[in-house]
Amino acid sequence: MIFRKIANCWNAVVNIGIHPGLSFIETRRTKLLNTVAIPGVILTLYFCVLNLVQHRPALALVNIVHTLGDLLILYLNKKQRYLQARGVVIVLSLTLYGISGLLFRNGAEFYLILILVLTYLIYDNKWLLGFLSVLIISVIAFVYYAPVMWDLKPLVPSGRILANLVIALGVAVIALIYFKSVHAEYQEQTEEQRKVLDLLNRDKVKLFSIIAHDIRSPLATLEGLLLMFSNNHYSEAEMKSAAKELHLKVSQLGETLNNLLRWTAGQMKGLHTEPVDVLLAPLVNDALSTFEPNIRQKGLKLDMSVDDRTPVYVDTNQLMIVLRNLISNAIKFSHQDGTITISTATDNKNVCLAVTDEGMGMDLERQETLFSFGYKPGYGTAGERGSGIGLVLCAEFIRQNNGEISVESTPGKGTTFRLTLPAGHEKTPEEIEEEWWA
């Protein structure tokens, strides 16, 4: 518990000044500056006490000023004044380390090596880097080679000089290792983003092919029929006989467009999942009511066993889209006078909903690509054809609702889609009555 509290405090201080709008590289630079400033506060306070005990009040005063400078850096970062904080690091370090090394010969100039490393890690401007490099190296050389023209006693022991050299070089190495790991992390993120962009590009190509075929084809058919009818090439009786086929194509077109628009909106982060506790049975009934004409047309039987009191914790609109797609597919691939079964099973944490048909089924190869844009939609038992977007949309919505979707199918025997959804809170009669009155 103690180590956890220390770690939490350390993370809180290291992340001073970090906010979501800060870029990746600027976030890491700010963290690096905080990481160097925190040990600086501790070390300078330690050396301040040590110098007071060893009767070096002037050097202790320099340590106090340095402590206040490190605290000022943390304060400026907290106020998101990052450039000022970095300027304080350079100016304060050059001044204090230069004066300490020149007056007290305590090896403080070696810390300027660390500042030189930090300069290259926190700045990008090549002219500024060149100027600061020359300045810092000049200060180090001047302090190191300047003759001693005064006598300040007692002098610091040689062990103090060695300690300053080791600390300066050690912190410089740690800073380099830190930024090397940041660079590696940045490369990994870039590679992941590249892979995501590749997938999005492939999806875009698939979408264009869908638009080219599944949307353009019904529109072209509709346009041709209306043109021929307007030119009296078809009689009214012939148009009436073609109306059923036309209605089917337009209905499929509407379904394709709805799925396409929802998927595109989801990719643009326009859809947000807002789960609530809701009874599953009414949602299934509402979804089925949409397809009553299709069910009657094929003479399908419904075997529904969904408990009226089974709640799920989902986004209602997204689950309705999933249910419509699954029921639509079950109808589409069912044979005339077939049976569609909708059932549920419940445990403490999840509700499993299964939609089963006795239709065409599919082979393993098609099942493996079913929830991706690699899936090539087939024709239903009455010539219906989907776009392939619906099941991709279903899989995405189910994931957003912390659920799972799977399929089991045997060619010629039918298909079962299973949804695993988070179980909801079962409402009391008082809550139901309260909602009714509301």
C-alpha positions, 0 to 999 in steps of 0.5 A: 500500500505504501509503495502504491501511494508513493507511485501514485504521488510520483505519477501525479507530479510527473504528469503536472501540466499534461492535458489531453490536447497536448501532442504526443512528443510535447507530452513526453518532453514535459514529463521529462522536464518534470522527471528531472526537476523532481530529483533536482529539488531533492538533491539541492535540498540535501546539499543545502543541509550538507553545506550548512552543516559543513559551514558553507553558507554561501554554497547553501544559498546557491542550493536554495535558489536552485531548489526554488528554480526547480519548483518554478519549473514545475509551477510553469508546467502546471500553468501550461507555460512550457516554453517559459519552463524550458527557458528557466531550465537553461538560464537557471542552470547556466547561471547557478552551475556556472557560478557554483563551479567557478566559485566553489570548485565543486564540480557543478559544471558537470551538470551542464552536460546534462543540460546539454543533453536535455537541450537536444531532447526538448528543442527542435530549432537547429539554430537555437540548438547550435547557439545553446550548444556553443554557450553551454560548452563554453561555460563548461570550458571556462569554469574548468580552465579558469584560474582560482583567483580567490580563496573560499574555505573550507573547499569541498572535498574531492569526493563531492566533485566525483559525486556531482560528475557521477550524478550528472552523467547518470541522469543524462544517461537516464534521460537518453534511455527515457527518450529512446523508449519514447521514440520506440513507443512513437514508432509502434504507435505510428506502425499501428496507425499505418495498419489501421489506415490500411484496413480503412483503405481496404474498407473504403474500396469495398464500400465503393464496390458496394455503391457501384453494384448494390446501390447503382443496380436497383436504381438503374432498374427503377430508372429503366422501368419508369422510362419505358413506362413513360414511353408507353413501352409497358402497359399498366398491367405489366407495370403492376406485375413488375411492381412486386419485383420493383418493391423488393429491389427498392426495399433492399436498396433502403436496407443497404443505404441504412446500414451503409450510413450507420456504418459510415457514421460509426467510423466517423465517431458520430455514434455513441453507445449509451446503454440502459436497462431494457427488457429484451422481449419488446425489442424483439417483437418490435424488430419482428413487426417490421418484417411481417409482410416478408414473413407472410409472403414466405409462409414462415413460422415463428418459434419465439421463446424470450422471457418477458422479464429478461433485461439487458444492459445495451444501447436500445437503438443499436440493438434494434439495428442488430436484431433487424439485420439478423431477422432479415437474414433469417427470413432472406435465407429461409425456404418457403414454409420454413421455421425461424426460432428466437430463444434466450438463455440467461446466467448471472452476468449475460443474456444469450439470444439465438436466432436460428433458421432452417435455410440454406446455411453456409460453409466454414469459409464464408463463416470466417469472413462473415463479420468483415468486409471480406465477406461476399454476400449471396442470394436468398432463397427468393433472389434477395441479395444483401450488401455485406455491410449489415453483419459488419455493423452488427459485430461493431455494435455488439462490441461497443455494447460489451457483448459478443456475436458468433455464428454456427451454420451447416450448408443445407440445414440452416444457421444460428446467430448467437448474441451474448449481451450484458444482463440488465437490472431486473426492474421491480413493479414499483419502478415499472409503474414509476416509468409508466406514469413518467 
